């Protein structure tokens, strides 16, 4: 808790959340929901979500789905994630979607 307060990670969360939301735009994405850096990317169904997740993992991005919403990709990075890492993660996700849809 002391490190969180001293490094002021909390104040950067809203900006990082908005960066994810701004970058994660694709016709196959039905909705992006978030509470801070706990993010759900909703797809049409579990099958598409699972294919995107598997592709992301193959590309080095660890992600998963929500058990209560299997059509939603779960993104939960650490508070210390850098903006460049967010851009890279979103690029991997969008590339995976594009490769699967086309």
N, C-alpha and C positions, 0 to 999 in steps of 0.2 A: 504494500500500500504506500509505503514511504517513497519508493521509486516512482510509482504512478504519479504521485503528487509533485515530486521534485522534478521529474522530466517533463511534466505537463502533457502527457500522452492524451489525456481525456479531452483537452481543448481542440485537438486535431481530428477527433473522431468524426465530427459532422462533415468536415471538408472531405475526408477520405470516403465517407459514405456517399456523398454527392458525386464524387469522382466515379465510383463504381456505377452509380445510377446513370450518370451521363454517358459512360462508355458502353454499358451493356444494352445496346439497342440493336435489334435484329427482328425481322418479321416473324421468326420462329419463337421469339420470346414473348409470351403472353403478358407477363407482368414481372416487375422486380419489386419485391417488398423488403423492407429493412427496418431494423431497430439498431441503430449504431452500425457496427460492423458485423452483425448477424444478418445475413442477406439470403433471401430466397429468390431464385430465378425460376419462374414457372414456365413449363413447356406444355404442349398439348396433352402428352401422356407419359407414363413411366418409361415406355420403350424408347422414345426419343431422348428423354432425360438420361437414361442409362447409357445409351450410345454416346451422348455428348460427354458424360462423366468418364466413360472408359477411354475415349479419345483424349480427354484432358490429362488423365493419369498417364497414358502413353507418352504424352508430350511433357511430362514432369510436373504437372499441376495437380496436387492432391485436393480432391473434393468428394462430396458424397450427396446423398439425398436425405430428406426428412422421412422418418418412418410413418408419420401421420399425414404426409403429403408427398407420396412417391413421385409425383410429376414435377416436384420442385428440387432444383439443385441447391445444395447447402454450401454457402461460402461463409467461413468464419475465420478470417485471418487474425493474427495477433495485432494488438494495438500499435505495435512498433513497425508495422508494414510501411514501406516507403511508397511515395507516389509512383516511382518508376516500377516498383514491383506490382502495384495495382494495374498500371498500364499493361505490363507484360501478362499478368493473369487474365485480364479482359481480352487481350489479343489472342491468347491461347483458346479461351472459351469461344470467341467469335469465329476463329479459324476452324475449330472443331465443328461448330454448328454448320458453317458454310460447306465444309467437306462432306458432312452427312446429308445435308439437304440437297446438294447438287448431284 
